[in-house]
Amino acid sequence: MPSRSKAKGCVVHLGGRVCVRWPNGRKTAAGNTSYDVRTVSSETKGVALLRALRAADKKGAVRGNSPSRAQGAPTIAQAVRLYIDSRKAAGRSAGTVEQYEISLRAFKLHGLSQLTVTRAQPDDISGYLAWRKDHILKDGKPVRGTSSNAVLFRDRGLLSATYRWLIKRDRAEKNPVAKTDVPKKRKTAKRPFDQAEVAAFLGACHPIELRPMVVTGLFTGLGSKELVNLRWREISFGHRAIYVVRQKNQDATIIPLHPELATALQELREHRARTSGIPASDDHVFLSRFGTPYQQFPKQAWTGAIRRAGLTGRQLSPHGLRRTFATFFEGQDRDLQKILGHSDLATTLLYRRARDERARAGVEAIDYGLRGINEVSHPDERKKA
C-alpha cells in the first residue's frame, strides 16, 4: 500500500473498504486534526483522488472558500446560494431565480440553513417543511399562516436540486431530500356551478377564446383534456352527436349534441372561416388567440373570467363544468354514466351528489306542523293510565 502523509491526506483501508482521508481544517474536541473520509471503489481511484486533492490544495481551491467536502462541507444556505448562482449563470429566467431567492430567505430563517450538507438528515428536511407549512413570509419575517402546496414543493425541489448538483460535482454523497415525504396536496371541495354562476361566468368569458369551450363543457360533460383535444371531425351536426374516444379507457362514447351547443359551435366555425391568419386546415375546435391548438386547458383565461365574474373563492375549477353537466342532467344514472365515460356507476353517483343534496334539502323543508308528536301517547295508553 502506498505511503501517504496524514498531514496531506492518505489512502487507508477501513473495514474492508478503500477510503481517502483528508484534513478538513477543523479540530476535534481533543484538539486533534479532524478528517473527512471518502469511500472509493479501488485503491487506484483513491490515489488518483488524493493527487487531485493535493493539486487543488496547492492552488488554494481546497483551503480557500470552495465548499468542497475535503475542505469542510458547506452549510445548506451556502450550497443553495452556489446553486442559485450557477443557475443564474446558466441563463435561468429572472422569475425562477427570484423564486429561488425567496426560498433561500426562508431557509435562512430556520435552523436548517446552519446545518452542513453532510450532516442534514431527512428528519431535518421534514422538520423544515412542517415549519414552512405553518409560516408565511411577510416583509422578510416569518408569521403564522398556512403556506400553499406550491411553496412547499418549490422549497423541497430547490433543496433536492441543490443536493443533486453537489453530488454531480462530488461535493456530497447522498440526497436526504429524496427520503422525505412529498407534501400532500390539500383536497378542496369540488362543486358544480349553479344557474346564476353559469350566467355570470359566461358573461365574463372571452367570446372566442374561452366561452365556446365552457359552453361545450356545460352541455357535454367533457373533461378539460378532452375539450382541448376535441376535433371538428368528431362533431356531426347532421346526426346531432359528438363522437369521443375516452383517453383513460379508449372507449368510444356518443354524446347527443344540444341545440344551443350546435348553434354556438357553428358560429365559432363561421367566425374561424372569416378570421385571417388562422390555419384553415387545423382540425382542432378550440384554438388560442394566436391561432394555435392549446397544449393544456387555458387556466389563466379561466382565472381571469372567474375574477371578473366575482366568483373568486368559490372553488369553481374547470372540472366543475363536468360536475355541472352531471347535476343538471335529467336522464337516468346509467345514461349519465355512459356519457361521462365512467366504468363504475358509483363514480357517476358522486357527481350527482349536489343534486342529491338539493333533493335532501327539499325533503327536509317539508313541514306538516307535527312538532311534539312523539310526546303524545297513544289513546289506549291514556285509558290504561
C-alpha positions as CSV (number, residue, x, y, z in Angstrom):
1,M,0.0,0.0,0.0
2,P,1.4,3.4,-0.9
3,S,2.7,5.5,2.0
4,R,0.9,8.8,2.4
5,S,1.5,11.6,4.9
6,K,-1.5,12.1,7.1
7,A,-1.0,15.8,7.1
8,K,-1.6,15.9,3.4
9,G,-4.2,13.1,3.4
10,C,-3.8,9.4,2.9
11,V,-5.4,6.3,1.4
12,V,-6.5,3.8,4.0
13,H,-8.4,0.5,4.4
14,L,-11.3,0.8,6.9
15,G,-13.5,-2.3,7.4
16,G,-12.6,-3.8,4.1
17,R,-13.3,-0.5,2.3
18,V,-10.8,1.7,0.5
19,C,-11.0,5.3,1.8
20,V,-9.3,8.6,1.3
21,R,-8.7,10.7,4.5
22,W,-8.2,14.4,4.1
23,P,-7.8,17.1,6.7
24,N,-10.9,19.4,6.7
25,G,-9.3,22.3,8.5
26,R,-11.1,21.8,11.8
27,K,-10.1,20.4,15.2
28,T,-11.7,17.7,17.3
29,A,-12.8,18.2,20.9
30,A,-9.4,16.8,22.0
31,G,-7.6,19.4,19.8
32,N,-6.5,16.9,17.1
33,T,-6.8,17.4,13.4
34,S,-10.3,16.5,12.0
35,Y,-10.5,14.5,8.8
36,D,-13.2,13.9,6.2
37,V,-13.4,10.3,4.9
38,R,-14.4,9.4,1.3
39,T,-15.0,5.8,0.2
40,V,-13.7,4.9,-3.3
41,S,-14.1,1.8,-5.3
42,S,-10.4,0.9,-5.6
43,E,-7.0,1.9,-4.3
44,T,-6.1,3.2,-7.7
45,K,-9.0,5.6,-7.7
46,G,-8.2,6.6,-4.1
47,V,-4.6,7.5,-5.2
48,A,-6.0,9.5,-8.1
49,L,-8.4,11.4,-5.9
50,L,-5.7,12.1,-3.4
51,R,-3.5,13.5,-6.1
52,A,-6.3,15.7,-7.3
53,L,-7.0,17.0,-3.8
54,R,-3.3,17.8,-3.2
55,A,-3.1,19.6,-6.6
56,A,-6.2,21.6,-5.6
57,D,-4.7,22.4,-2.2
58,K,-1.6,23.8,-3.9
59,K,-3.8,26.1,-5.9
60,G,-5.7,27.2,-2.8
61,A,-9.0,25.7,-4.0
62,V,-9.3,23.3,-1.1
63,R,-8.2,25.6,1.7
64,G,-9.9,28.6,0.2
65,N,-13.6,29.4,0.1
66,S,-14.6,26.4,-2.0
67,P,-17.3,24.3,-0.5
68,S,-15.5,21.0,-1.3
69,R,-16.1,18.2,1.1
70,A,-12.4,17.9,1.6
71,Q,-12.2,21.5,3.0
72,G,-15.3,21.1,5.0
73,A,-18.8,20.7,3.8
74,P,-20.8,24.0,3.2
75,T,-23.9,24.8,5.1
76,I,-27.2,24.3,3.3
77,A,-27.6,28.1,2.9
78,Q,-24.1,28.3,1.3
79,A,-24.8,25.4,-1.0
80,V,-28.2,26.8,-2.1
81,R,-26.5,30.1,-2.8
82,L,-23.9,28.4,-5.0
83,Y,-26.6,26.5,-6.8
84,I,-28.7,29.7,-7.5
85,D,-25.6,31.5,-8.8
86,S,-24.9,28.5,-11.1
87,R,-28.4,28.6,-12.4
88,K,-28.3,32.3,-13.0
89,A,-25.1,31.9,-14.9
90,A,-26.7,29.1,-17.0
91,G,-29.4,31.6,-18.1
92,R,-32.3,30.6,-15.9
93,S,-35.2,33.1,-16.1
94,A,-35.3,36.0,-13.7
95,G,-38.7,34.9,-12.4
96,T,-37.3,31.5,-11.5
97,V,-34.3,33.0,-9.8
98,E,-36.5,35.3,-7.8
99,Q,-38.5,32.3,-6.6
100,Y,-35.2,30.6,-5.6
101,E,-34.2,33.7,-3.6
102,I,-37.5,33.7,-1.7
103,S,-36.9,30.0,-0.8
104,L,-33.3,30.8,0.3
105,R,-34.6,33.6,2.6
106,A,-37.0,31.1,4.2
107,F,-34.1,28.6,4.7
108,K,-32.1,31.3,6.5
109,L,-34.9,31.9,8.9
110,H,-34.8,28.3,10.0
111,G,-32.1,26.3,11.8
112,L,-31.8,24.0,8.7
113,S,-29.7,26.6,7.0
114,Q,-26.9,26.3,9.6
115,L,-26.5,22.5,9.1
116,T,-23.8,21.3,6.7
117,V,-25.0,19.4,3.7
118,T,-23.3,16.2,5.0
119,R,-25.0,16.4,8.5
120,A,-28.5,17.2,7.3
121,Q,-30.8,14.2,7.7
122,P,-34.3,13.5,6.2
123,D,-35.9,14.4,9.6
124,D,-34.2,17.8,9.4
125,I,-35.7,18.4,5.9
126,S,-39.1,17.2,7.1
127,G,-38.9,19.5,10.1
128,Y,-38.3,22.5,7.9
129,L,-41.2,21.6,5.6
130,A,-43.5,21.2,8.6
131,W,-42.4,24.6,9.9
132,R,-42.8,26.2,6.4
133,K,-46.3,24.8,6.1
134,D,-47.3,26.8,9.2
135,H,-45.5,30.0,8.3
136,I,-45.5,32.6,5.6
137,L,-43.0,35.4,4.9
138,K,-44.2,38.9,5.4
139,D,-41.8,41.7,5.0
140,G,-39.0,39.2,5.2
141,K,-40.1,37.8,8.6
142,P,-42.0,34.6,9.3
143,V,-45.5,34.9,10.6
144,R,-48.1,32.3,11.4
145,G,-50.1,31.3,8.4
146,T,-50.6,28.4,6.0
147,S,-48.3,28.2,3.1
148,S,-49.6,26.8,-0.2
149,N,-48.5,23.4,-1.5
150,A,-46.8,25.3,-4.4
151,V,-44.5,26.9,-1.8
152,L,-43.7,23.6,-0.2
153,F,-43.0,21.9,-3.5
154,R,-40.8,24.8,-4.6
155,D,-38.7,24.7,-1.4
156,R,-38.3,21.0,-1.4
157,G,-37.5,21.0,-5.1
158,L,-34.8,23.6,-4.6
159,L,-33.2,21.6,-1.8
160,S,-33.3,18.4,-3.8
161,A,-31.9,20.1,-6.9
162,T,-29.0,21.6,-4.8
163,Y,-28.1,18.2,-3.5
164,R,-28.2,16.6,-7.0
165,W,-25.9,19.5,-8.2
166,L,-23.5,18.8,-5.3
167,I,-23.4,15.1,-5.9
168,K,-22.7,15.6,-9.6
169,R,-19.7,17.7,-8.6
170,D,-18.5,15.3,-6.0
171,R,-19.3,17.6,-3.1
172,A,-21.9,15.4,-1.4
173,E,-22.6,11.7,-1.3
174,K,-26.4,11.4,-0.9
175,N,-29.5,13.4,-1.1
176,P,-31.5,13.3,2.2
177,V,-34.4,15.2,0.5
178,A,-35.2,12.0,-1.5
179,K,-36.2,10.2,1.7
180,T,-38.6,12.9,2.8
181,D,-42.3,12.7,2.1
182,V,-43.7,14.8,-0.6
183,P,-46.2,17.4,0.8
184,K,-49.7,16.1,0.3
185,K,-51.9,18.3,-1.8
186,R,-54.9,19.7,0.1
187,K,-58.1,18.4,-1.3
188,T,-60.5,21.2,-2.0
189,A,-64.2,20.5,-2.2
190,K,-65.2,20.4,-5.9
191,R,-68.6,21.8,-6.6
192,P,-70.7,22.5,-9.7
193,F,-71.9,25.9,-10.9
194,D,-75.5,27.0,-10.1
195,Q,-77.6,28.8,-12.7
196,A,-76.7,32.2,-11.5
197,E,-73.0,31.4,-11.5
198,V,-73.2,29.9,-15.0
199,A,-74.7,33.2,-16.3
200,A,-72.2,35.4,-14.6
201,F,-69.3,33.3,-15.7
202,L,-70.3,33.0,-19.3
203,G,-70.7,36.8,-19.4
204,A,-67.2,37.2,-18.2
205,C,-65.6,34.8,-20.6
206,H,-63.8,35.9,-23.8
207,P,-66.4,35.3,-26.6
208,I,-63.9,33.4,-28.8
209,E,-61.0,32.3,-26.7
210,L,-62.9,30.7,-23.7
211,R,-66.7,30.9,-23.9
212,P,-67.2,28.2,-26.7
213,M,-65.1,25.8,-24.7
214,V,-67.0,26.5,-21.5
215,V,-70.4,26.1,-23.3
216,T,-69.2,22.8,-24.7
217,G,-68.2,21.5,-21.3
218,L,-71.5,22.5,-19.8
219,F,-73.5,20.7,-22.5
220,T,-71.3,17.6,-22.9
221,G,-69.6,16.9,-19.6
222,L,-66.2,16.5,-21.3
223,G,-63.1,16.8,-19.2
224,S,-60.6,19.6,-19.6
225,K,-58.2,17.5,-21.7
226,E,-61.0,16.2,-23.8
227,L,-62.1,19.7,-24.5
228,V,-58.6,20.8,-25.5
229,N,-58.2,17.8,-27.9
230,L,-61.7,18.0,-29.4
231,R,-61.7,17.9,-33.2
232,W,-64.2,19.1,-35.8
233,R,-64.3,15.6,-37.4
234,E,-65.7,14.3,-34.0
235,I,-68.7,16.6,-34.3
236,S,-71.6,15.6,-36.6
237,F,-74.2,18.4,-37.0
238,G,-76.3,16.2,-39.3
239,H,-76.6,13.4,-36.7
240,R,-76.5,15.9,-33.8
241,A,-73.9,14.0,-31.9
242,I,-70.3,14.2,-30.7
243,Y,-68.1,11.1,-31.0
244,V,-65.4,10.9,-28.4
245,V,-62.8,8.3,-27.6
246,R,-62.0,8.4,-23.9
247,Q,-58.3,8.9,-23.1
248,K,-58.5,6.7,-19.9
249,N,-60.0,3.5,-21.3
250,Q,-60.2,4.2,-25.1
251,D,-63.9,3.6,-25.1
252,A,-66.0,5.3,-27.8
253,T,-68.8,7.5,-26.5
254,I,-71.6,9.1,-28.4
255,I,-72.8,12.4,-26.7
256,P,-76.0,13.9,-28.0
257,L,-75.5,17.4,-29.4
258,H,-77.6,20.0,-27.6
259,P,-79.3,22.5,-30.0
260,E,-77.7,25.5,-28.1
261,L,-74.3,24.0,-28.3
262,A,-74.7,23.2,-32.0
263,T,-75.6,26.8,-32.7
264,A,-72.5,28.0,-30.7
265,L,-70.1,25.7,-32.5
266,Q,-71.5,26.6,-35.9
267,E,-71.0,30.3,-35.1
268,L,-67.5,29.5,-33.9
269,R,-66.7,27.7,-37.2
270,E,-68.1,30.6,-39.3
271,H,-66.0,33.0,-37.3
272,R,-62.9,30.8,-37.8
273,A,-63.5,30.9,-41.6
274,R,-63.7,34.7,-41.6
275,T,-60.7,35.2,-39.4
276,S,-57.4,35.7,-41.2
277,G,-54.1,34.2,-40.0
278,I,-55.6,31.1,-38.6
279,P,-54.8,27.8,-40.4
280,A,-57.9,26.6,-42.2
281,S,-56.6,23.1,-42.2
282,D,-56.3,22.8,-38.5
283,D,-58.9,20.4,-37.2
284,H,-58.9,21.5,-33.5
285,V,-62.2,23.0,-32.4
286,F,-60.7,25.4,-29.9
287,L,-57.6,27.5,-30.7
288,S,-55.7,30.1,-28.7
289,R,-55.7,33.8,-29.5
290,F,-52.6,33.1,-31.7
291,G,-54.5,30.5,-33.8
292,T,-52.6,27.5,-32.4
293,P,-54.0,24.5,-30.6
294,Y,-54.0,24.5,-26.8
295,Q,-51.4,22.3,-25.2
296,Q,-53.4,22.4,-22.0
297,F,-56.5,24.0,-20.6
298,P,-56.2,27.8,-20.6
299,K,-56.2,28.2,-16.8
300,Q,-55.0,31.8,-16.9
301,A,-58.1,32.8,-19.0
302,W,-60.2,30.8,-16.7
303,T,-58.9,32.5,-13.6
304,G,-59.4,35.9,-15.2
305,A,-63.0,35.1,-16.0
306,I,-63.7,33.9,-12.5
307,R,-62.3,37.1,-11.1
308,R,-64.3,39.3,-13.5
309,A,-67.5,37.4,-12.7
310,G,-67.0,38.0,-9.0
311,L,-66.7,34.2,-8.3
312,T,-63.3,34.2,-6.6
313,G,-63.1,31.9,-3.6
314,R,-66.0,29.7,-4.6
315,Q,-63.8,26.8,-5.6
316,L,-65.0,26.6,-9.2
317,S,-62.5,24.7,-11.3
318,P,-62.6,23.6,-14.9
319,H,-63.7,20.2,-13.6
320,G,-66.7,21.9,-12.3
321,L,-68.1,22.1,-15.8
322,R,-68.3,18.3,-15.8
323,R,-70.0,18.2,-12.4
324,T,-72.4,20.9,-13.5
325,F,-73.5,18.8,-16.5
326,A,-74.0,15.8,-14.2
327,T,-76.0,17.9,-11.8
328,F,-78.4,19.3,-14.4
329,F,-78.7,16.1,-16.4
330,E,-82.3,14.8,-16.2
331,G,-81.8,11.3,-17.6
332,Q,-81.1,8.0,-15.9
333,D,-77.9,7.4,-13.9
334,R,-76.9,4.7,-16.4
335,D,-77.2,7.1,-19.3
336,L,-75.2,9.7,-17.5
337,Q,-72.5,7.0,-16.7
338,K,-72.2,6.2,-20.4
339,I,-71.9,9.9,-21.4
340,L,-69.3,10.7,-18.7
341,G,-67.3,7.5,-19.6
342,H,-67.2,6.1,-16.1
343,S,-66.5,2.4,-15.7
344,D,-68.2,2.4,-12.3
345,L,-71.6,3.7,-11.6
346,A,-70.5,4.6,-8.1
347,T,-68.2,7.3,-9.6
348,T,-71.1,8.7,-11.5
349,L,-73.2,8.9,-8.4
350,L,-70.5,11.0,-6.8
351,Y,-71.1,13.6,-9.5
352,R,-74.8,13.6,-8.7
353,R,-74.1,14.5,-5.0
354,A,-75.1,18.1,-5.4
355,R,-78.4,17.1,-6.9
356,D,-79.0,14.6,-4.1
357,E,-78.2,17.3,-1.5
358,R,-80.8,19.6,-3.1
359,A,-83.3,16.8,-3.0
360,R,-82.5,16.1,0.6
361,A,-82.9,19.8,1.4
362,G,-86.3,19.8,-0.3
363,V,-87.4,16.8,1.7
364,E,-86.2,18.3,5.0
365,A,-88.0,21.5,4.2
366,I,-91.4,19.8,4.3
367,D,-93.3,20.9,7.4
368,Y,-96.7,19.4,8.4
369,G,-96.8,21.1,11.8
370,L,-96.3,17.9,13.7
371,R,-93.8,19.1,16.2
372,G,-94.2,17.3,19.5
373,I,-96.0,14.3,18.0
374,N,-93.7,11.9,19.9
375,E,-94.7,13.4,23.2
376,V,-98.4,12.5,22.7
377,S,-99.2,9.0,24.0
378,H,-101.5,6.5,22.2
379,P,-105.2,6.8,23.2
380,D,-105.2,3.2,24.5
381,E,-102.2,4.1,26.7
382,R,-104.1,7.1,28.2
383,K,-107.0,4.8,29.1
384,K,-104.8,2.3,30.9
385,A,-103.2,5.2,32.9
